[in-house]
Each structure stands twice: as C-alpha cells, then as structure tokens.
Amino acid sequence: MRDPFRKESVRLGLALEEMCLFAAQAMRDTTTALLTVDRALAERAIAGDVELDMRRVRV
C-alpha cells in the first residue's frame, strides 16, 4: 500500500514543481512584456496560460 502512495506522491510533487517553474517563467515574461511594450511576448505569455491550465487539470 505504501509503495503506490509514495510513487503517486513523488509524481505529484514533480508535476507541481514543473507547474511552479512554468508559472514563474510566465510571470517573468508577462512583466517583461509590460515593461518593454512587447506585444508578441505578451501574446506568448497569454498562450502559455492555457498550457498552465491544462497542466493543472492533468494533476
């Protein structure tokens, strides 16, 4: 019983870590886009939000 729980716990931890890194990069990109008035970067950051939402659903 412990082994499946441990494996799922590790998988969940890694997925959350990946999501946090992804979100942090999105925040950096959004800030940069706002400060430099970079529309293309802003659009990529917005598109990345959809990816983050999909990752959240998978977790």
SEKELO-216803 format. One record per residue (C-alpha): residue in one letter; x, y, z; residue number from 1. Coordinates in steps of 0.001 Angstrom, whole numbers, plus 500000, padded with zeros to 6 digits. Example, Ala and Ser with C-alpha at 12.3 -4.5 7.8 and 13.67 -1.06 7.14 Angstrom:
! residues 2
<pt code="A" X="512300" Y="495500" Z="507800" pos="1"/>
<pt code="S" X="513670" Y="498940" Z="507140" pos="2"/>
This chain:
! residues 59
<pt code="M" X="500000" Y="500000" Z="500000" pos="1"/>
<pt code="R" X="502792" Y="502424" Z="500815" pos="2"/>
<pt code="D" X="504676" Y="501976" Z="497553" pos="3"/>
<pt code="P" X="501832" Y="503128" Z="495241" pos="4"/>
<pt code="F" X="501169" Y="506069" Z="497556" pos="5"/>
<pt code="R" X="504842" Y="507017" Z="497564" pos="6"/>
<pt code="K" X="505060" Y="506796" Z="493765" pos="7"/>
<pt code="E" X="501945" Y="508948" Z="493352" pos="8"/>
<pt code="S" X="503278" Y="511427" Z="495893" pos="9"/>
<pt code="V" X="506579" Y="511737" Z="494013" pos="10"/>
<pt code="R" X="504762" Y="512090" Z="490672" pos="11"/>
<pt code="L" X="502510" Y="514786" Z="492100" pos="12"/>
<pt code="G" X="505452" Y="516634" Z="493638" pos="13"/>
<pt code="L" X="507331" Y="516647" Z="490349" pos="14"/>
<pt code="A" X="504254" Y="517809" Z="488438" pos="15"/>
<pt code="L" X="503711" Y="520669" Z="490898" pos="16"/>
<pt code="E" X="507359" Y="521662" Z="490719" pos="17"/>
<pt code="E" X="507133" Y="521777" Z="486933" pos="18"/>
<pt code="M" X="503968" Y="523867" Z="487112" pos="19"/>
<pt code="C" X="505614" Y="526326" Z="489505" pos="20"/>
<pt code="L" X="508618" Y="526725" Z="487225" pos="21"/>
<pt code="F" X="506325" Y="527208" Z="484235" pos="22"/>
<pt code="A" X="504247" Y="529802" Z="486123" pos="23"/>
<pt code="A" X="507355" Y="531662" Z="487296" pos="24"/>
<pt code="Q" X="508616" Y="531925" Z="483718" pos="25"/>
<pt code="A" X="505199" Y="533130" Z="482588" pos="26"/>
<pt code="M" X="505269" Y="535837" Z="485262" pos="27"/>
<pt code="R" X="508746" Y="536945" Z="484159" pos="28"/>
<pt code="D" X="507627" Y="537027" Z="480527" pos="29"/>
<pt code="T" X="504477" Y="538974" Z="481394" pos="30"/>
<pt code="T" X="506423" Y="541521" Z="483408" pos="31"/>
<pt code="T" X="508982" Y="541930" Z="480639" pos="32"/>
<pt code="A" X="506235" Y="542288" Z="478043" pos="33"/>
<pt code="L" X="504567" Y="545026" Z="480081" pos="34"/>
<pt code="L" X="507779" Y="546912" Z="480788" pos="35"/>
<pt code="T" X="509058" Y="546756" Z="477225" pos="36"/>
<pt code="V" X="505672" Y="547003" Z="475481" pos="37"/>
<pt code="D" X="506421" Y="543742" Z="473669" pos="38"/>
<pt code="R" X="503132" Y="542615" Z="472195" pos="39"/>
<pt code="A" X="504490" Y="539329" Z="470787" pos="40"/>
<pt code="L" X="505886" Y="538320" Z="474190" pos="41"/>
<pt code="A" X="502598" Y="539276" Z="475843" pos="42"/>
<pt code="E" X="500686" Y="537083" Z="473404" pos="43"/>
<pt code="R" X="503032" Y="534157" Z="474088" pos="44"/>
<pt code="A" X="502550" Y="534652" Z="477819" pos="45"/>
<pt code="I" X="498780" Y="534598" Z="477380" pos="46"/>
<pt code="A" X="499007" Y="531448" Z="475273" pos="47"/>
<pt code="G" X="501158" Y="529901" Z="477994" pos="48"/>
<pt code="D" X="498316" Y="530420" Z="480443" pos="49"/>
<pt code="V" X="496261" Y="527898" Z="478501" pos="50"/>
<pt code="E" X="499123" Y="525397" Z="478825" pos="51"/>
<pt code="L" X="499309" Y="526014" Z="482575" pos="52"/>
<pt code="D" X="495557" Y="525408" Z="482881" pos="53"/>
<pt code="M" X="495895" Y="522108" Z="481018" pos="54"/>
<pt code="R" X="498724" Y="521044" Z="483323" pos="55"/>
<pt code="R" X="496558" Y="521871" Z="486341" pos="56"/>
<pt code="V" X="493777" Y="519652" Z="485031" pos="57"/>
<pt code="R" X="496200" Y="516757" Z="484499" pos="58"/>
<pt code="V" X="497468" Y="516978" Z="488082" pos="59"/>
